[in-house]
């Protein structure tokens, strides 16, 4: 049996010469911005409709914060509200923030996830 061919050790100079230089070219943005909407802009401020909230929702005094009632068994109900604005087809972005999470007295002994 013949010996295998001798392998050359890789040198950094050979690797840099073989690699094409694309660092000078700027990257092309793949995602394009959406076309500006030509629809009518809203005339009134977006607010929560107090009449369309569930019974366990309280609207704060500055009306941009909703608080659920959490006394007794009512804390197990889902709290919800509607706004004065509806959406149709298209792309929309909205933001919601969890302000506070309260540990209930009877849930204190359960392990937290």
Backbone torsions as a table, in degrees:
resi	resn	phi	psi	omega
1	UNK	NA	141.9	179.7
2	UNK	-90.1	153.8	179.1
3	UNK	-75.4	147.1	177.5
4	UNK	-66.9	156.9	-179.2
5	UNK	-64.3	145.5	-179.3
6	UNK	-69.3	137.0	-179.8
7	UNK	-93.0	141.5	177.3
8	UNK	-86.7	145.0	176.7
9	UNK	-80.9	136.2	-179.4
10	UNK	-72.0	138.9	179.6
11	UNK	-118.4	144.6	-177.3
12	UNK	-61.0	-34.0	-178.5
13	UNK	-62.5	-41.1	179.9
14	UNK	-65.0	-37.9	-178.7
15	UNK	-67.2	-40.1	-179.5
16	UNK	-72.7	-32.1	178.5
17	UNK	-70.2	-37.0	-176.8
18	UNK	-75.5	-28.8	-178.0
19	UNK	-75.5	130.7	177.3
20	UNK	-71.4	148.1	-177.6
21	UNK	-91.5	99.8	177.9
22	UNK	-109.8	4.8	-178.0
23	UNK	-67.9	-26.6	-178.1
24	UNK	-77.1	-23.0	-178.0
25	UNK	-80.7	131.4	177.5
26	UNK	-72.7	147.9	178.9
27	UNK	-73.6	140.1	179.7
28	UNK	-90.4	130.9	179.3
29	UNK	-69.2	121.6	-177.0
30	UNK	-81.4	-34.4	-176.9
31	UNK	-93.4	130.8	-179.7
32	UNK	-99.1	149.6	177.8
33	UNK	-70.7	150.5	177.0
34	UNK	-71.6	151.6	178.9
35	UNK	-68.8	139.9	179.2
36	UNK	-60.9	141.3	-179.2
37	UNK	-71.7	136.5	178.7
38	UNK	-102.6	6.4	-178.6
39	UNK	-74.0	174.3	-179.3
40	UNK	-73.5	135.0	177.5
41	UNK	-77.2	156.8	179.5
42	UNK	-69.2	138.7	180.0
43	UNK	-93.7	-26.7	-177.8
44	UNK	-115.3	161.5	-179.6
45	UNK	-72.7	142.7	178.4
46	UNK	-76.4	125.0	-178.7
47	UNK	-137.9	166.9	173.3
48	UNK	-84.8	138.3	176.4
49	UNK	-87.8	112.6	-176.6
50	UNK	-62.1	-35.1	-179.8
51	UNK	-69.6	-21.5	-177.7
52	UNK	-103.1	21.2	175.0
53	UNK	-95.2	160.5	174.1
54	UNK	-72.4	165.1	-174.2
55	UNK	-65.5	-20.7	-177.4
56	UNK	-99.4	20.4	178.4
57	UNK	-109.3	133.7	175.0
58	UNK	-117.6	130.3	178.1
59	UNK	-90.6	132.9	-179.0
60	UNK	-70.0	170.0	-175.3
61	UNK	-65.7	-30.1	178.6
62	UNK	-91.0	5.2	172.2
63	UNK	57.3	19.3	172.6
64	UNK	-117.9	16.3	179.8
65	UNK	-138.0	128.9	177.6
66	UNK	-106.7	139.5	-179.8
67	UNK	-124.8	128.4	175.9
68	UNK	-86.1	146.6	173.1
69	UNK	-74.8	138.9	-175.0
70	UNK	-133.1	36.3	178.4
71	UNK	-96.8	132.2	175.0
72	UNK	59.2	-138.3	-176.6
73	UNK	-77.1	-12.7	-179.0
74	UNK	-68.0	-17.8	-179.8
75	UNK	-68.8	-16.2	-179.8
76	UNK	-84.3	-8.0	179.5
77	UNK	-83.1	150.1	176.9
78	UNK	-80.7	130.5	179.0
79	UNK	-99.7	137.9	-178.9
80	UNK	-150.9	161.8	-179.8
81	UNK	-151.8	161.0	175.0
82	UNK	-119.3	157.2	176.4
83	UNK	-105.0	177.7	180.0
84	UNK	-89.3	10.7	-177.8
85	UNK	-125.4	137.1	175.6
86	UNK	-112.0	160.2	-179.3
87	UNK	-117.7	146.4	173.6
88	UNK	-113.1	-162.1	-178.7
89	UNK	-66.5	155.1	179.8
90	UNK	129.2	-170.8	-179.6
91	UNK	-103.7	130.9	179.5
92	UNK	-136.7	150.6	176.5
93	UNK	-129.7	132.2	174.7
94	UNK	-135.8	159.8	-175.9
95	UNK	-125.2	136.3	174.9
96	UNK	-130.9	143.8	-176.3
97	UNK	-130.7	132.4	175.1
98	UNK	-82.4	114.2	-175.2
99	UNK	-86.4	-41.0	-174.1
100	UNK	-150.6	142.5	172.8
101	UNK	-125.8	117.8	-174.6
102	UNK	-101.1	130.9	174.9
103	UNK	-82.6	125.0	-179.7
104	UNK	-78.1	155.4	-176.9
105	UNK	-62.9	-41.0	-178.0
106	UNK	-81.1	-10.1	178.3
107	UNK	-99.1	7.1	-175.7
108	UNK	-68.5	-27.5	-177.0
109	UNK	-88.1	-8.5	-179.6
110	UNK	-78.1	145.1	177.7
111	UNK	-69.5	141.0	179.0
112	UNK	-83.3	137.0	179.9
113	UNK	-72.7	NA	NA
